[in-house]
């Protein structure tokens, strides 16, 4: 049985065209590229707008060349903010970009220093997504994972209570078997797990779950809200890693129904328009 793959968390603007080709060859049909920390300190709204325009135009053209549907999530990521005033002005202007049919969500939303300004930026964008009836994609911290994740979960819980944010419209990505439990009782709409066969390579910026860890996850948490992705970024990563893990899961006896949920159905249900 062929597995249709929707890679809902992949930063292809940091990857080569060769990676697009590799992904297309192993059955990746749709992708979602969210905004993220890029290492650039954006000082004006125009700096952010140029980033959005590049994703909307050039990156979607690259994906189309390989037969992929390319969707986007746009946001102001705290890691790229050089001026809090410019960040607020950019969020105020984001609605004109959210009207584009290729933009399916607001995200990624994350933290850099956990300042008051970053928390307000985070919550303002949760409210923005809610007003526009869009999901929001939240990045689990990858530095000081457990402690920082507890802080993020607390901020989300407060936003749910005080801002009436619907947790069923939130997707948290970059989670693992040992961090999922921290966020699980929020009852979010989705939990994204980055996967790849085990590697020991230089400049691999994300740790990723292998097939054995994924089996532990679905035993403990079920398969209804778990979503597998490649989480390719500017570090070393295998563009075929998601497909390889799905193959290993199938060889281990995981059912076709579960594989379908993990590879595309759960993400499509939350993120794609009905």
C-alpha positions as CSV (number, residue, x, y, z in Angstrom):
1,X,0.0,0.0,0.0
2,X,1.4,3.4,-1.0
3,X,1.5,5.9,1.9
4,X,0.6,9.5,0.9
5,X,2.8,11.9,2.9
6,X,1.9,15.4,4.1
7,X,5.0,16.8,5.7
8,X,3.5,19.5,7.8
9,X,6.7,20.8,9.4
10,X,9.5,21.4,7.0
11,X,11.7,24.5,6.4
12,X,12.4,24.0,2.7
13,X,13.6,27.6,2.4
14,X,16.7,26.4,4.1
15,X,17.1,23.3,1.8
16,X,18.4,22.7,-1.7
17,X,16.3,21.6,-4.7
18,X,18.0,18.2,-4.4
19,X,16.0,17.7,-1.2
20,X,12.7,18.5,-3.0
21,X,13.6,15.9,-5.5
22,X,14.4,13.3,-2.9
23,X,11.2,13.9,-1.0
24,X,9.1,13.7,-4.2
25,X,10.7,10.4,-5.1
26,X,9.6,8.8,-1.8
27,X,6.0,10.0,-2.0
28,X,5.8,13.4,-0.3
29,X,2.8,15.0,-2.0
30,X,2.2,18.0,0.2
31,X,4.3,20.2,2.5
32,X,3.7,23.0,4.9
33,X,6.5,25.5,5.5
34,X,6.1,27.6,8.7
35,X,8.1,30.7,9.6
36,X,10.9,30.0,12.0
37,X,14.0,31.3,13.6
38,X,16.3,32.1,10.6
39,X,19.3,33.8,12.3
40,X,18.3,37.1,10.8
41,X,17.5,40.0,13.1
42,X,14.6,41.8,11.5
43,X,14.4,45.4,12.4
44,X,11.4,46.6,10.3
45,X,8.0,45.2,9.1
46,X,9.5,45.3,5.6
47,X,12.1,42.8,6.7
48,X,9.4,40.4,7.6
49,X,7.3,41.1,4.6
50,X,10.2,40.2,2.3
51,X,10.5,36.9,4.1
52,X,6.8,36.2,3.6
53,X,6.9,37.2,0.0
54,X,9.8,34.9,-0.7
55,X,7.9,31.9,0.8
56,X,4.7,32.8,-1.0
57,X,6.3,33.2,-4.4
58,X,9.7,31.6,-4.9
59,X,9.4,28.7,-2.4
60,X,6.0,27.6,-3.7
61,X,7.4,27.7,-7.3
62,X,10.2,25.4,-6.2
63,X,7.8,22.9,-4.7
64,X,5.5,23.0,-7.7
65,X,8.5,22.1,-10.0
66,X,8.6,18.8,-8.2
67,X,4.8,18.2,-8.2
68,X,4.2,19.1,-4.5
69,X,1.4,21.2,-3.0
70,X,3.1,23.8,-0.9
71,X,1.2,25.4,2.0
72,X,2.5,28.0,4.5
73,X,2.2,29.2,8.0
74,X,3.2,32.8,8.7
75,X,4.2,34.5,11.9
76,X,6.6,36.8,13.7
77,X,9.0,34.4,15.4
78,X,10.6,35.8,18.6
79,X,14.0,34.5,17.5
80,X,14.1,37.0,14.6
81,X,12.8,40.1,16.4
82,X,15.3,42.9,16.7
83,X,12.7,45.6,17.5
84,X,9.6,44.8,19.5
85,X,7.7,47.8,18.0
86,X,8.4,46.5,14.5
87,X,7.3,43.1,15.6
88,X,3.9,44.5,16.8
89,X,3.5,46.5,13.6
90,X,4.1,43.3,11.6
91,X,1.5,41.3,13.5
92,X,-1.0,44.1,12.9
93,X,-0.3,43.8,9.1
94,X,-0.3,40.0,9.0
95,X,-4.1,39.7,8.2
96,X,-3.5,40.8,4.6
97,X,-1.1,37.8,4.2
98,X,-3.5,35.4,6.0
99,X,-6.0,36.0,3.3
100,X,-3.8,34.1,0.8
101,X,-5.3,30.7,0.1
102,X,-1.9,29.0,0.5
103,X,-1.6,30.2,4.1
104,X,-3.2,27.6,6.3
105,X,-2.0,28.6,9.8
106,X,-0.2,31.2,12.0
107,X,3.2,29.9,13.0
108,X,5.6,28.9,14.1
109,X,5.2,30.7,17.5
110,X,8.1,30.3,19.9
111,X,10.3,32.0,22.4
112,X,13.9,33.1,22.6
113,X,14.3,34.7,26.0
114,X,10.8,34.4,27.6
115,X,10.6,38.1,28.0
116,X,7.3,39.9,28.7
117,X,7.4,41.3,25.2
118,X,7.9,37.8,23.7
119,X,4.9,36.5,25.7
120,X,2.7,39.2,24.5
121,X,3.8,38.6,20.9
122,X,3.1,34.9,21.3
123,X,-0.4,35.5,22.8
124,X,-1.3,38.3,20.3
125,X,-0.6,35.8,17.4
126,X,-2.7,33.1,19.1
127,X,-5.6,35.7,19.2
128,X,-4.9,36.6,15.6
129,X,-5.2,33.0,14.5
130,X,-8.4,32.6,16.5
131,X,-10.0,35.7,14.9
132,X,-9.1,34.4,11.4
133,X,-10.3,30.9,12.2
134,X,-6.9,29.4,11.5
135,X,-4.8,26.9,13.4
136,X,-1.7,28.1,15.2
137,X,1.6,26.1,15.1
138,X,3.6,26.3,18.3
139,X,7.3,25.3,18.5
140,X,8.3,23.2,21.5
141,X,11.7,24.6,22.8
142,X,14.8,22.7,21.7
143,X,17.1,24.3,24.3
144,X,16.6,23.4,27.9
145,X,13.7,21.3,26.6
146,X,11.8,20.2,29.7
147,X,12.1,23.4,31.8
148,X,11.3,25.6,28.8
149,X,8.4,23.4,27.6
150,X,6.8,23.7,31.1
151,X,6.9,27.5,30.7
152,X,5.4,27.3,27.2
153,X,2.6,25.0,28.4
154,X,1.8,27.4,31.3
155,X,1.6,30.3,28.9
156,X,-0.7,28.3,26.5
157,X,-2.9,27.3,29.5
158,X,-3.2,30.9,30.5
159,X,-4.1,32.0,26.9
160,X,-6.8,29.2,26.8
161,X,-8.3,30.5,30.0
162,X,-7.9,34.3,29.6
163,X,-8.1,34.7,25.8
164,X,-10.6,31.9,25.1
165,X,-8.2,30.2,22.7
166,X,-9.5,26.9,21.4
167,X,-6.8,24.2,22.2
168,X,-8.3,22.0,19.4
169,X,-7.0,24.5,16.9
170,X,-3.4,24.4,18.2
171,X,-0.6,22.2,16.9
172,X,2.7,21.8,18.9
173,X,5.7,20.5,17.0
174,X,9.2,19.3,17.9
175,X,7.9,16.9,20.6
176,X,9.3,13.5,21.6
177,X,8.4,10.5,23.7
178,X,9.9,12.1,26.8
179,X,8.3,15.6,26.3
180,X,4.8,14.7,24.9
181,X,3.4,14.1,28.4
182,X,4.1,17.6,29.5
183,X,1.9,19.0,26.8
184,X,-0.6,16.2,26.5
185,X,-3.2,17.3,29.1
186,X,-3.7,20.6,27.1
187,X,-5.7,18.5,24.7
188,X,-4.3,20.2,21.7
189,X,-5.5,19.5,18.2
190,X,-2.2,17.9,17.2
191,X,1.2,16.9,18.4
192,X,4.0,16.9,15.8
193,X,6.9,14.5,16.2
194,X,10.1,15.0,14.1
195,X,11.4,11.6,12.8
196,X,14.4,10.1,11.1
197,X,16.4,6.9,11.4
198,X,19.1,7.3,14.0
199,X,22.0,9.4,12.8
200,X,25.2,10.7,14.4
201,X,26.1,13.6,12.2
202,X,27.7,17.0,12.6
203,X,25.4,20.0,12.9
204,X,22.2,18.0,13.4
205,X,20.2,20.8,15.2
206,X,17.2,18.7,16.1
207,X,16.9,15.4,17.8
208,X,14.4,13.1,16.0
209,X,12.5,10.0,16.9
210,X,13.3,6.7,15.2
211,X,10.8,4.0,14.4
212,X,11.2,2.4,17.8
213,X,10.4,5.7,19.6
214,X,7.4,6.3,17.4
215,X,6.0,2.9,18.4
216,X,6.4,3.8,22.0
217,X,4.6,7.1,21.4
218,X,1.6,5.4,19.7
219,X,1.4,2.8,22.5
220,X,1.3,5.5,25.1
221,X,-0.7,8.2,23.4
222,X,-2.6,6.5,20.6
223,X,-2.6,7.6,16.9
224,X,-5.4,10.1,16.7
225,X,-3.5,13.3,17.3
226,X,0.1,12.3,16.6
227,X,1.6,13.7,13.4
228,X,5.0,12.7,12.0
229,X,7.2,15.2,10.1
230,X,10.8,15.6,8.9
231,X,11.4,19.0,10.6
232,X,14.1,19.7,8.0
233,X,15.9,23.0,8.8
234,X,19.3,24.6,8.2
235,X,21.1,21.7,10.0
236,X,21.9,18.3,8.7
237,X,18.9,16.2,7.9
238,X,17.7,13.4,5.8
239,X,15.0,14.5,3.2
240,X,13.9,10.8,3.0
241,X,13.9,10.4,6.8
242,X,10.2,10.6,7.2
243,X,9.5,8.0,4.5
244,X,12.2,5.7,5.8
245,X,10.6,5.7,9.3
246,X,7.2,5.0,7.8
247,X,8.6,2.1,5.9
248,X,10.3,0.7,9.1
249,X,7.0,1.1,11.0
250,X,5.2,-0.9,8.3
251,X,7.9,-3.6,8.4
252,X,7.4,-3.7,12.2
253,X,3.7,-4.5,11.7
254,X,2.1,-1.1,12.3
255,X,-1.3,-1.1,10.6
256,X,-2.0,0.8,7.3
257,X,-4.7,2.8,9.1
258,X,-2.3,4.0,11.7
259,X,0.4,4.8,9.1
260,X,-2.1,6.9,7.2
261,X,-3.0,8.8,10.3
262,X,0.6,9.5,11.2
263,X,1.7,10.4,7.6
264,X,-1.1,12.6,6.4
265,X,-4.6,12.2,7.8
266,X,-4.2,13.8,11.2
267,X,-2.3,16.8,9.8
268,X,-4.7,17.2,6.9
269,X,-7.7,17.1,9.2
270,X,-6.3,19.9,11.4
271,X,-4.6,22.1,8.8
272,X,-6.2,21.7,5.4
273,X,-9.5,23.5,4.7
274,X,-12.6,21.2,4.8
